[in-house]
Amino acid sequence: MIELIRSAVKLGITFFDTAEIYGPYVNEELVGEALEPYEGKVVIATKFGVAFGYG
């Protein structure tokens, strides 16, 4: 998946949307690792305020 995300950047994608809800911690860590070489060249959006284990 890291190579897929990096390929997207090479094709011109610069906006990535992620959130803890997509897989607690796993997805954001993956996106962060994949986009680390492109710091300052891409935008990463996230959501917050989601509570796990309530309800």
N, CA, C, O and CB atoms as a CASP TS submission, in Angstrom:
PFRMAT TS
TARGET T0000
AUTHOR 0000-0000-0000
METHOD Language model
MODEL 1
PARENT N/A
ATOM      1  N   MET     1       0.814  -1.191   0.000  1.00  0.00           N
ATOM      2  CA  MET     1       0.000   0.000   0.000  1.00  0.00           C
ATOM      3  C   MET     1       0.863   1.262   0.000  1.00  0.00           C
ATOM      4  O   MET     1       0.471   2.286  -0.559  1.00  0.00           O
ATOM      5  CB  MET     1      -0.929  -0.006   1.198  1.00  0.00           C
ATOM      6  N   ILE     2       2.024   1.187   0.620  1.00  0.00           N
ATOM      7  CA  ILE     2       2.921   2.340   0.626  1.00  0.00           C
ATOM      8  C   ILE     2       3.319   2.698  -0.798  1.00  0.00           C
ATOM      9  O   ILE     2       3.320   3.871  -1.170  1.00  0.00           O
ATOM     10  CB  ILE     2       4.175   2.055   1.480  1.00  0.00           C
ATOM     11  N   GLU     3       3.650   1.711  -1.578  1.00  0.00           N
ATOM     12  CA  GLU     3       4.048   1.967  -2.975  1.00  0.00           C
ATOM     13  C   GLU     3       2.867   2.516  -3.777  1.00  0.00           C
ATOM     14  O   GLU     3       3.059   3.366  -4.647  1.00  0.00           O
ATOM     15  CB  GLU     3       4.585   0.669  -3.638  1.00  0.00           C
ATOM     16  N   LEU     4       1.654   2.045  -3.499  1.00  0.00           N
ATOM     17  CA  LEU     4       0.468   2.554  -4.177  1.00  0.00           C
ATOM     18  C   LEU     4       0.260   4.039  -3.863  1.00  0.00           C
ATOM     19  O   LEU     4      -0.006   4.836  -4.762  1.00  0.00           O
ATOM     20  CB  LEU     4      -0.774   1.741  -3.768  1.00  0.00           C
ATOM     21  N   ILE     5       0.382   4.403  -2.595  1.00  0.00           N
ATOM     22  CA  ILE     5       0.219   5.801  -2.195  1.00  0.00           C
ATOM     23  C   ILE     5       1.300   6.669  -2.832  1.00  0.00           C
ATOM     24  O   ILE     5       1.015   7.767  -3.311  1.00  0.00           O
ATOM     25  CB  ILE     5       0.262   5.935  -0.660  1.00  0.00           C
ATOM     26  N   ARG     6       2.525   6.186  -2.837  1.00  0.00           N
ATOM     27  CA  ARG     6       3.620   6.952  -3.454  1.00  0.00           C
ATOM     28  C   ARG     6       3.427   7.076  -4.958  1.00  0.00           C
ATOM     29  O   ARG     6       3.789   8.096  -5.544  1.00  0.00           O
ATOM     30  CB  ARG     6       4.972   6.291  -3.156  1.00  0.00           C
ATOM     31  N   SER     7       2.867   6.065  -5.584  1.00  0.00           N
ATOM     32  CA  SER     7       2.563   6.138  -7.019  1.00  0.00           C
ATOM     33  C   SER     7       1.517   7.214  -7.282  1.00  0.00           C
ATOM     34  O   SER     7       1.589   7.928  -8.282  1.00  0.00           O
ATOM     35  CB  SER     7       2.067   4.770  -7.546  1.00  0.00           C
ATOM     36  N   ALA     8       0.550   7.325  -6.384  1.00  0.00           N
ATOM     37  CA  ALA     8      -0.480   8.357  -6.533  1.00  0.00           C
ATOM     38  C   ALA     8       0.148   9.747  -6.504  1.00  0.00           C
ATOM     39  O   ALA     8      -0.229  10.616  -7.291  1.00  0.00           O
ATOM     40  CB  ALA     8      -1.543   8.229  -5.422  1.00  0.00           C
ATOM     41  N   VAL     9       1.103   9.961  -5.602  1.00  0.00           N
ATOM     42  CA  VAL     9       1.788  11.259  -5.537  1.00  0.00           C
ATOM     43  C   VAL     9       2.529  11.526  -6.841  1.00  0.00           C
ATOM     44  O   VAL     9       2.499  12.640  -7.365  1.00  0.00           O
ATOM     45  CB  VAL     9       2.774  11.304  -4.339  1.00  0.00           C
ATOM     46  N   LYS    10       3.187  10.510  -7.356  1.00  0.00           N
ATOM     47  CA  LYS    10       3.931  10.674  -8.610  1.00  0.00           C
ATOM     48  C   LYS    10       3.009  10.998  -9.780  1.00  0.00           C
ATOM     49  O   LYS    10       3.438  11.593 -10.769  1.00  0.00           O
ATOM     50  CB  LYS    10       4.727   9.412  -8.919  1.00  0.00           C
ATOM     51  N   LEU    11       1.735  10.603  -9.665  1.00  0.00           N
ATOM     52  CA  LEU    11       0.746  10.896 -10.703  1.00  0.00           C
ATOM     53  C   LEU    11       0.061  12.248 -10.492  1.00  0.00           C
ATOM     54  O   LEU    11      -0.780  12.657 -11.292  1.00  0.00           O
ATOM     55  CB  LEU    11      -0.299   9.795 -10.746  1.00  0.00           C
ATOM     56  N   GLY    12       0.429  12.939  -9.403  1.00  0.00           N
ATOM     57  CA  GLY    12      -0.099  14.277  -9.181  1.00  0.00           C
ATOM     58  C   GLY    12      -1.114  14.414  -8.066  1.00  0.00           C
ATOM     59  O   GLY    12      -1.616  15.514  -7.835  1.00  0.00           O
ATOM     60  N   ILE    13      -1.435  13.340  -7.368  1.00  0.00           N
ATOM     61  CA  ILE    13      -2.373  13.421  -6.248  1.00  0.00           C
ATOM     62  C   ILE    13      -1.628  14.060  -5.074  1.00  0.00           C
ATOM     63  O   ILE    13      -0.548  13.604  -4.699  1.00  0.00           O
ATOM     64  CB  ILE    13      -2.947  11.995  -5.863  1.00  0.00           C
ATOM     65  N   THR    14      -2.203  15.112  -4.498  1.00  0.00           N
ATOM     66  CA  THR    14      -1.538  15.799  -3.395  1.00  0.00           C
ATOM     67  C   THR    14      -2.411  15.924  -2.150  1.00  0.00           C
ATOM     68  O   THR    14      -1.965  16.480  -1.146  1.00  0.00           O
ATOM     69  CB  THR    14      -1.105  17.165  -3.840  1.00  0.00           C
ATOM     70  N   PHE    15      -3.642  15.422  -2.190  1.00  0.00           N
ATOM     71  CA  PHE    15      -4.552  15.512  -1.045  1.00  0.00           C
ATOM     72  C   PHE    15      -4.938  14.108  -0.608  1.00  0.00           C
ATOM     73  O   PHE    15      -5.467  13.325  -1.397  1.00  0.00           O
ATOM     74  CB  PHE    15      -5.820  16.348  -1.395  1.00  0.00           C
ATOM     75  N   PHE    16      -4.670  13.795   0.653  1.00  0.00           N
ATOM     76  CA  PHE    16      -4.991  12.483   1.207  1.00  0.00           C
ATOM     77  C   PHE    16      -5.828  12.670   2.462  1.00  0.00           C
ATOM     78  O   PHE    16      -5.504  13.491   3.319  1.00  0.00           O
ATOM     79  CB  PHE    16      -3.700  11.672   1.519  1.00  0.00           C
ATOM     80  N   ASP    17      -6.899  11.908   2.562  1.00  0.00           N
ATOM     81  CA  ASP    17      -7.837  12.004   3.671  1.00  0.00           C
ATOM     82  C   ASP    17      -7.796  10.690   4.443  1.00  0.00           C
ATOM     83  O   ASP    17      -7.995   9.624   3.862  1.00  0.00           O
ATOM     84  CB  ASP    17      -9.284  12.321   3.167  1.00  0.00           C
ATOM     85  N   THR    18      -7.545  10.759   5.729  1.00  0.00           N
ATOM     86  CA  THR    18      -7.451   9.566   6.553  1.00  0.00           C
ATOM     87  C   THR    18      -8.115   9.831   7.895  1.00  0.00           C
ATOM     88  O   THR    18      -8.492  10.963   8.198  1.00  0.00           O
ATOM     89  CB  THR    18      -5.980   9.138   6.742  1.00  0.00           C
ATOM     90  N   ALA    19      -8.255   8.790   8.690  1.00  0.00           N
ATOM     91  CA  ALA    19      -8.810   8.946  10.033  1.00  0.00           C
ATOM     92  C   ALA    19      -8.574   7.677  10.830  1.00  0.00           C
ATOM     93  O   ALA    19      -8.448   6.584  10.278  1.00  0.00           O
ATOM     94  CB  ALA    19     -10.320   9.279   9.976  1.00  0.00           C
ATOM     95  N   GLU    20      -8.519   7.849  12.119  1.00  0.00           N
ATOM     96  CA  GLU    20      -8.350   6.722  13.029  1.00  0.00           C
ATOM     97  C   GLU    20      -9.469   5.692  12.829  1.00  0.00           C
ATOM     98  O   GLU    20      -9.242   4.494  12.999  1.00  0.00           O
ATOM     99  CB  GLU    20      -8.328   7.213  14.490  1.00  0.00           C
ATOM    100  N   ILE    21     -10.650   6.143  12.476  1.00  0.00           N
ATOM    101  CA  ILE    21     -11.819   5.270  12.324  1.00  0.00           C
ATOM    102  C   ILE    21     -11.631   4.234  11.211  1.00  0.00           C
ATOM    103  O   ILE    21     -12.299   3.201  11.220  1.00  0.00           O
ATOM    104  CB  ILE    21     -13.060   6.108  12.038  1.00  0.00           C
ATOM    105  N   TYR    22     -10.736   4.492  10.257  1.00  0.00           N
ATOM    106  CA  TYR    22     -10.510   3.562   9.159  1.00  0.00           C
ATOM    107  C   TYR    22      -9.691   2.346   9.568  1.00  0.00           C
ATOM    108  O   TYR    22      -9.436   1.474   8.737  1.00  0.00           O
ATOM    109  CB  TYR    22      -9.823   4.269   8.031  1.00  0.00           C
ATOM    110  N   GLY    23      -9.294   2.270  10.768  1.00  0.00           N
ATOM    111  CA  GLY    23      -8.492   1.164  11.290  1.00  0.00           C
ATOM    112  C   GLY    23      -7.639   1.743  12.383  1.00  0.00           C
ATOM    113  O   GLY    23      -6.550   2.259  12.132  1.00  0.00           O
ATOM    114  N   PRO    24      -8.137   1.657  13.603  1.00  0.00           N
ATOM    115  CA  PRO    24      -7.498   2.386  14.693  1.00  0.00           C
ATOM    116  C   PRO    24      -5.966   2.383  14.617  1.00  0.00           C
ATOM    117  O   PRO    24      -5.310   1.355  14.785  1.00  0.00           O
ATOM    118  CB  PRO    24      -7.932   1.800  16.004  1.00  0.00           C
ATOM    119  N   TYR    25      -5.433   3.567  14.360  1.00  0.00           N
ATOM    120  CA  TYR    25      -3.999   3.872  14.303  1.00  0.00           C
ATOM    121  C   TYR    25      -3.294   3.307  13.072  1.00  0.00           C
ATOM    122  O   TYR    25      -2.334   3.906  12.588  1.00  0.00           O
ATOM    123  CB  TYR    25      -3.329   3.345  15.535  1.00  0.00           C
ATOM    124  N   VAL    26      -3.741   2.191  12.568  1.00  0.00           N
ATOM    125  CA  VAL    26      -3.043   1.508  11.483  1.00  0.00           C
ATOM    126  C   VAL    26      -3.020   2.358  10.212  1.00  0.00           C
ATOM    127  O   VAL    26      -1.961   2.532   9.609  1.00  0.00           O
ATOM    128  CB  VAL    26      -3.702   0.158  11.199  1.00  0.00           C
ATOM    129  N   ASN    27      -4.156   2.881   9.803  1.00  0.00           N
ATOM    130  CA  ASN    27      -4.226   3.623   8.549  1.00  0.00           C
ATOM    131  C   ASN    27      -3.407   4.905   8.600  1.00  0.00           C
ATOM    132  O   ASN    27      -2.686   5.219   7.653  1.00  0.00           O
ATOM    133  CB  ASN    27      -5.668   3.949   8.215  1.00  0.00           C
ATOM    134  N   GLU    28      -3.512   5.638   9.685  1.00  0.00           N
ATOM    135  CA  GLU    28      -2.768   6.898   9.770  1.00  0.00           C
ATOM    136  C   GLU    28      -1.261   6.651   9.806  1.00  0.00           C
ATOM    137  O   GLU    28      -0.491   7.434   9.250  1.00  0.00           O
ATOM    138  CB  GLU    28      -3.199   7.689  11.014  1.00  0.00           C
ATOM    139  N   GLU    29      -0.843   5.580  10.449  1.00  0.00           N
ATOM    140  CA  GLU    29       0.586   5.238  10.459  1.00  0.00           C
ATOM    141  C   GLU    29       1.064   4.885   9.051  1.00  0.00           C
ATOM    142  O   GLU    29       2.151   5.294   8.640  1.00  0.00           O
ATOM    143  CB  GLU    29       0.856   4.059  11.425  1.00  0.00           C
ATOM    144  N   LEU    30       0.255   4.130   8.316  1.00  0.00           N
ATOM    145  CA  LEU    30       0.600   3.744   6.954  1.00  0.00           C
ATOM    146  C   LEU    30       0.717   4.969   6.057  1.00  0.00           C
ATOM    147  O   LEU    30       1.699   5.121   5.331  1.00  0.00           O
ATOM    148  CB  LEU    30      -0.443   2.774   6.392  1.00  0.00           C
ATOM    149  N   VAL    31      -0.274   5.833   6.107  1.00  0.00           N
ATOM    150  CA  VAL    31      -0.266   7.045   5.285  1.00  0.00           C
ATOM    151  C   VAL    31       0.922   7.933   5.663  1.00  0.00           C
ATOM    152  O   VAL    31       1.584   8.495   4.790  1.00  0.00           O
ATOM    153  CB  VAL    31      -1.596   7.823   5.447  1.00  0.00           C
ATOM    154  N   GLY    32       1.184   8.057   6.946  1.00  0.00           N
ATOM    155  CA  GLY    32       2.320   8.859   7.396  1.00  0.00           C
ATOM    156  C   GLY    32       3.647   8.331   6.876  1.00  0.00           C
ATOM    157  O   GLY    32       4.494   9.100   6.422  1.00  0.00           O
ATOM    158  N   GLU    33       3.823   7.027   6.942  1.00  0.00           N
ATOM    159  CA  GLU    33       5.066   6.423   6.443  1.00  0.00           C
ATOM    160  C   GLU    33       5.194   6.596   4.937  1.00  0.00           C
ATOM    161  O   GLU    33       6.266   6.920   4.425  1.00  0.00           O
ATOM    162  CB  GLU    33       5.123   4.933   6.803  1.00  0.00           C
ATOM    163  N   ALA    34       4.088   6.376   4.235  1.00  0.00           N
ATOM    164  CA  ALA    34       4.115   6.460   2.777  1.00  0.00           C
ATOM    165  C   ALA    34       4.419   7.877   2.292  1.00  0.00           C
ATOM    166  O   ALA    34       5.107   8.062   1.288  1.00  0.00           O
ATOM    167  CB  ALA    34       2.785   5.991   2.204  1.00  0.00           C
ATOM    168  N   LEU    35       3.907   8.865   3.004  1.00  0.00           N
ATOM    169  CA  LEU    35       4.035  10.245   2.541  1.00  0.00           C
ATOM    170  C   LEU    35       5.203  11.002   3.170  1.00  0.00           C
ATOM    171  O   LEU    35       5.432  12.165   2.840  1.00  0.00           O
ATOM    172  CB  LEU    35       2.766  10.983   2.820  1.00  0.00           C
ATOM    173  N   GLU    36       5.927  10.372   4.051  1.00  0.00           N
ATOM    174  CA  GLU    36       7.060  11.033   4.698  1.00  0.00           C
ATOM    175  C   GLU    36       8.051  11.652   3.705  1.00  0.00           C
ATOM    176  O   GLU    36       8.514  12.768   3.939  1.00  0.00           O
ATOM    177  CB  GLU    36       7.784  10.044   5.576  1.00  0.00           C
ATOM    178  N   PRO    37       8.392  10.970   2.608  1.00  0.00           N
ATOM    179  CA  PRO    37       9.338  11.580   1.657  1.00  0.00           C
ATOM    180  C   PRO    37       8.776  12.825   0.947  1.00  0.00           C
ATOM    181  O   PRO    37       9.524  13.562   0.305  1.00  0.00           O
ATOM    182  CB  PRO    37       9.741  10.552   0.614  1.00  0.00           C
ATOM    183  N   TYR    38       7.472  13.052   1.064  1.00  0.00           N
ATOM    184  CA  TYR    38       6.833  14.162   0.359  1.00  0.00           C
ATOM    185  C   TYR    38       6.403  15.269   1.318  1.00  0.00           C
ATOM    186  O   TYR    38       5.504  16.049   1.006  1.00  0.00           O
ATOM    187  CB  TYR    38       5.627  13.660  -0.426  1.00  0.00           C
ATOM    188  N   GLU    39       7.044  15.336   2.482  1.00  0.00           N
ATOM    189  CA  GLU    39       6.704  16.350   3.478  1.00  0.00           C
ATOM    190  C   GLU    39       6.748  17.742   2.847  1.00  0.00           C
ATOM    191  O   GLU    39       7.716  18.115   2.184  1.00  0.00           O
ATOM    192  CB  GLU    39       7.667  16.273   4.686  1.00  0.00           C
ATOM    193  N   GLY    40       5.677  18.493   3.072  1.00  0.00           N
ATOM    194  CA  GLY    40       5.585  19.841   2.525  1.00  0.00           C
ATOM    195  C   GLY    40       5.067  19.902   1.101  1.00  0.00           C
ATOM    196  O   GLY    40       4.866  20.987   0.556  1.00  0.00           O
ATOM    197  N   LYS    41       4.848  18.732   0.488  1.00  0.00           N
ATOM    198  CA  LYS    41       4.382  18.688  -0.902  1.00  0.00           C
ATOM    199  C   LYS    41       2.981  18.104  -1.033  1.00  0.00           C
ATOM    200  O   LYS    41       2.383  18.162  -2.108  1.00  0.00           O
ATOM    201  CB  LYS    41       5.343  17.880  -1.743  1.00  0.00           C
ATOM    202  N   VAL    42       2.455  17.543   0.052  1.00  0.00           N
ATOM    203  CA  VAL    42       1.114  16.962   0.047  1.00  0.00           C
ATOM    204  C   VAL    42       0.344  17.479   1.256  1.00  0.00           C
ATOM    205  O   VAL    42       0.922  18.011   2.204  1.00  0.00           O
ATOM    206  CB  VAL    42       1.177  15.405   0.054  1.00  0.00           C
ATOM    207  N   VAL    43      -0.971  17.309   1.200  1.00  0.00           N
ATOM    208  CA  VAL    43      -1.845  17.687   2.306  1.00  0.00           C
ATOM    209  C   VAL    43      -2.498  16.419   2.831  1.00  0.00           C
ATOM    210  O   VAL    43      -3.007  15.603   2.062  1.00  0.00           O
ATOM    211  CB  VAL    43      -2.921  18.742   1.860  1.00  0.00           C
ATOM    212  N   ILE    44      -2.479  16.262   4.151  1.00  0.00           N
ATOM    213  CA  ILE    44      -3.134  15.123   4.785  1.00  0.00           C
ATOM    214  C   ILE    44      -4.242  15.668   5.677  1.00  0.00           C
ATOM    215  O   ILE    44      -3.990  16.470   6.577  1.00  0.00           O
ATOM    216  CB  ILE    44      -2.113  14.250   5.608  1.00  0.00           C
ATOM    217  N   ALA    45      -5.465  15.230   5.420  1.00  0.00           N
ATOM    218  CA  ALA    45      -6.606  15.620   6.248  1.00  0.00           C
ATOM    219  C   ALA    45      -6.961  14.451   7.149  1.00  0.00           C
ATOM    220  O   ALA    45      -6.728  13.294   6.798  1.00  0.00           O
ATOM    221  CB  ALA    45      -7.831  16.047   5.372  1.00  0.00           C
ATOM    222  N   THR    46      -7.523  14.752   8.306  1.00  0.00           N
ATOM    223  CA  THR    46      -7.955  13.706   9.220  1.00  0.00           C
ATOM    224  C   THR    46      -9.206  14.160   9.950  1.00  0.00           C
ATOM    225  O   THR    46      -9.558  15.340   9.930  1.00  0.00           O
ATOM    226  CB  THR    46      -6.837  13.347  10.221  1.00  0.00           C
ATOM    227  N   LYS    47      -9.864  13.224  10.588  1.00  0.00           N
ATOM    228  CA  LYS    47     -11.031  13.547  11.411  1.00  0.00           C
ATOM    229  C   LYS    47     -10.644  13.333  12.863  1.00  0.00           C
ATOM    230  O   LYS    47      -9.688  12.615  13.154  1.00  0.00           O
ATOM    231  CB  LYS    47     -12.280  12.674  11.022  1.00  0.00           C
ATOM    232  N   PHE    48     -11.366  13.939  13.755  1.00  0.00           N
ATOM    233  CA  PHE    48     -11.093  13.755  15.170  1.00  0.00           C
ATOM    234  C   PHE    48     -12.405  13.780  15.945  1.00  0.00           C
ATOM    235  O   PHE    48     -13.449  14.169  15.420  1.00  0.00           O
ATOM    236  CB  PHE    48     -10.126  14.843  15.692  1.00  0.00           C
ATOM    237  N   GLY    49     -12.333  13.366  17.174  1.00  0.00           N
ATOM    238  CA  GLY    49     -13.524  13.374  18.022  1.00  0.00           C
ATOM    239  C   GLY    49     -14.307  12.073  17.983  1.00  0.00           C
ATOM    240  O   GLY    49     -15.391  11.990  18.561  1.00  0.00           O
ATOM    241  N   VAL    50     -13.784  11.066  17.319  1.00  0.00           N
ATOM    242  CA  VAL    50     -14.455   9.771  17.255  1.00  0.00           C
ATOM    243  C   VAL    50     -14.068   8.995  18.507  1.00  0.00           C
ATOM    244  O   VAL    50     -12.885   8.871  18.824  1.00  0.00           O
ATOM    245  CB  VAL    50     -14.072   8.980  15.948  1.00  0.00           C
ATOM    246  N   ALA    51     -15.060   8.476  19.216  1.00  0.00           N
ATOM    247  CA  ALA    51     -14.798   7.730  20.440  1.00  0.00           C
ATOM    248  C   ALA    51     -15.049   6.234  20.197  1.00  0.00           C
ATOM    249  O   ALA    51     -16.099   5.846  19.687  1.00  0.00           O
ATOM    250  CB  ALA    51     -15.687   8.256  21.604  1.00  0.00           C
ATOM    251  N   PHE    52     -14.083   5.420  20.564  1.00  0.00           N
ATOM    252  CA  PHE    52     -14.212   3.969  20.436  1.00  0.00           C
ATOM    253  C   PHE    52     -14.628   3.380  21.771  1.00  0.00           C
ATOM    254  O   PHE    52     -14.210   3.852  22.828  1.00  0.00           O
ATOM    255  CB  PHE    52     -12.887   3.331  19.949  1.00  0.00           C
ATOM    256  N   GLY    53     -15.453   2.349  21.715  1.00  0.00           N
ATOM    257  CA  GLY    53     -15.811   1.616  22.925  1.00  0.00           C
ATOM    258  C   GLY    53     -16.916   2.247  23.766  1.00  0.00           C
ATOM    259  O   GLY    53     -17.114   1.869  24.920  1.00  0.00           O
ATOM    260  N   TYR    54     -17.616   3.186  23.201  1.00  0.00           N
ATOM    261  CA  TYR    54     -18.725   3.816  23.924  1.00  0.00           C
ATOM    262  C   TYR    54     -20.016   3.483  23.216  1.00  0.00           C
ATOM    263  O   TYR    54     -20.047   3.335  21.995  1.00  0.00           O
ATOM    264  CB  TYR    54     -18.539   5.355  24.027  1.00  0.00           C
ATOM    265  N   GLY    55     -21.088   3.364  23.989  1.00  0.00           N
ATOM    266  CA  GLY    55     -22.392   3.187  23.361  1.00  0.00           C
ATOM    267  C   GLY    55     -22.969   1.902  23.543  1.00  0.00           C
ATOM    268  O   GLY    55     -24.069   1.644  23.054  1.00  0.00           O
TER
END
